[in-house]
């Protein structure tokens, strides 16, 4: 059985749970993370970054959450979520990469500071807030013309983005209206697999 190492509250762990639940793949999740003081020592032999998640599949160990998603989808033959056609796959992968290259930095900045009093926020908070809105506006443009992130049906792009974007929309910060993104979030959030992944 697959072992998923990582705390249930991590957005990067939640995306993996979302996929596993969506596909009905048996797994066991084990609490790992800095708050458990167990990402050093032997864990570093599995993941030298001392971060979560890590997936253990027999003798195969995978880290980096999007790589884990690709591994599971490939192993399970989940072509509906991760198409084999190069052009169709590029539509999925570009948004998975965009999450890490464009959205993640302002997301982390808001995650750290959004709930703090204004006097305790980082000096870059206003710029990070503006950047978050700008990045979500890019996603909004896609979702305004497509029901799902990579097109007409659920894919790894939605699974990768959903836990993080849901948090972004709930931050107590000023964002554009984003009606299409909010509608997409509601659609994804209604799926039993997402509810299980996020503890709803």
Secondary structure as GFF3:
##gff-version 3
##sequence-region A 1 200
A	DSSP	beta_strand	2	5	.	.	.	ID=ss1
A	DSSP	alpha_helix	11	23	.	.	.	ID=ss2
A	DSSP	beta_strand	27	30	.	.	.	ID=ss3
A	DSSP	three_ten_helix	34	36	.	.	.	ID=ss4
A	DSSP	alpha_helix	43	46	.	.	.	ID=ss5
A	DSSP	beta_strand	54	57	.	.	.	ID=ss6
A	DSSP	beta_strand	60	63	.	.	.	ID=ss7
A	DSSP	alpha_helix	65	76	.	.	.	ID=ss8
A	DSSP	alpha_helix	86	98	.	.	.	ID=ss9
A	DSSP	pi_helix	99	103	.	.	.	ID=ss10
A	DSSP	alpha_helix	104	113	.	.	.	ID=ss11
A	DSSP	three_ten_helix	118	120	.	.	.	ID=ss12
A	DSSP	alpha_helix	125	143	.	.	.	ID=ss13
A	DSSP	alpha_helix	156	170	.	.	.	ID=ss14
A	DSSP	alpha_helix	179	189	.	.	.	ID=ss15
A	DSSP	alpha_helix	192	198	.	.	.	ID=ss16
###
